[in-house]
Amino acid sequence: EVRCSIAESLPFRLEKSFEDYYRVVTTRELDREEVSEYNVTVRAADGGSPALWSSAVLALRVLDVNDN
């Protein structure tokens, strides 16, 4: 079994969508003028001993609907 996680301090959470698939969703409205970019590290770890793990960084850019 593999467990995925991201830092709790970010305005995102992981949502299991189908079996071993996850999606990153926002937990609140984002404001580009506050923070324009996020680097979200997703960590996956198995339940073995010793546990095997891997991580990937998602670079997310926030756009403003009022910008041209």
N, C-alpha and C positions, 0 to 999 in steps of 0.2 A: 504494500500500500504506500502511495506517495502522498505527502502533504505539501501544499504550497502555501507561502506566506509572503506578505509585504509589511513594511514598517507601519505601525499603527499611527504614527505622527503625520502621515500623509492623508490628504482628502480623498483617498481611494480605498477600495476593498476588493478582494477577490470573491467572485461568485462562481460556484460550480455550475456549469451549464449542461454538461452531458458526460457521464462516466468520468474520463480522465481529462476533460477539457474545462478550462476556467476562462473567465473574462474579467477584465478590470473595469470596475464601474466607479463613478464618483459618489462620494458620501454627502457632498454639499455643492452648492453653486460655486463655480470658479470665477475669479476676477483677474483678467490679464494685467490690470494695472497694479495688483498686489504681487502676483507671481506669474511670470510669463512662460516659464518652462519648469518641468519636473523631470527628474531622473528617478524612475521607480525601479527598484531592484526586486525582482521576483525570485524567491528561493524555493527550491523543491528538494525535499529530503524523504528518504524511505525509512521504514521502521526497522531496518537491519541493525546488526551489531557487529562491527561498527557501522554507523549510519553513513550511507552514501548521499551526497548532496551536490547540487549544481545551482547556478544562479544566472540570471539574464537581466540586463538593464534595458528598460523601455524609456526612450527619450520622448517626452510628450510636450508639445507646444500648445499653449492656450491662445486662441484667436479671439478677437473682439469683433462682434457683429457691427459695431459702429465705425470701425476703421475702413478706409478705402484701399 
